[in-house]
């Protein structure tokens, strides 16, 4: 898929979401933890992502994070700003009340032409999840629950990764060792309409 087709598809999906022509359901999430919102990315996720190339930015970086990007922003530095449009960006946002704001920002930055992938809870009942599914160029669910950095046991919830960019097949291939692709007939229809 060309960069122009990708950009058109992102804009089409976003316009449909904004216009309310797609019912994305509730923005509420089931409580999945005791209020914790920071989950540092496991090495196995980063190893798969490395196959796509070096990260230029992690706007949600944490001091205990294993992510090595050229540029990082901590919570105090506020990564909710314009991101570079050349290079790969990884976003593992806070999993709490801030998640919808982060995902809206990811979609806006993808509209600008940023190549991004996200790691988020697979809360399929939420508007946040569905808005990513509609706007992304590829999506995968992890095959099992992840054990986040610093944890002794797997999380109490499943996770998904969403990719926004011109290399969806490469993204799916890179994450095959730990995840399986998901798709949406509605998302496919949006892509066909944009091409």
Secondary structure as GFF3:
##gff-version 3
##sequence-region A 1 195
A	DSSP	alpha_helix	3	19	.	.	.	ID=ss1
A	DSSP	alpha_helix	43	50	.	.	.	ID=ss2
A	DSSP	beta_strand	55	58	.	.	.	ID=ss3
A	DSSP	beta_strand	71	72	.	.	.	ID=ss4
A	DSSP	three_ten_helix	75	77	.	.	.	ID=ss5
A	DSSP	beta_strand	88	91	.	.	.	ID=ss6
A	DSSP	alpha_helix	99	111	.	.	.	ID=ss7
A	DSSP	beta_strand	115	121	.	.	.	ID=ss8
A	DSSP	alpha_helix	127	135	.	.	.	ID=ss9
A	DSSP	beta_strand	138	142	.	.	.	ID=ss10
A	DSSP	beta_strand	159	164	.	.	.	ID=ss11
A	DSSP	alpha_helix	168	174	.	.	.	ID=ss12
A	DSSP	beta_strand	179	182	.	.	.	ID=ss13
A	DSSP	alpha_helix	185	194	.	.	.	ID=ss14
###
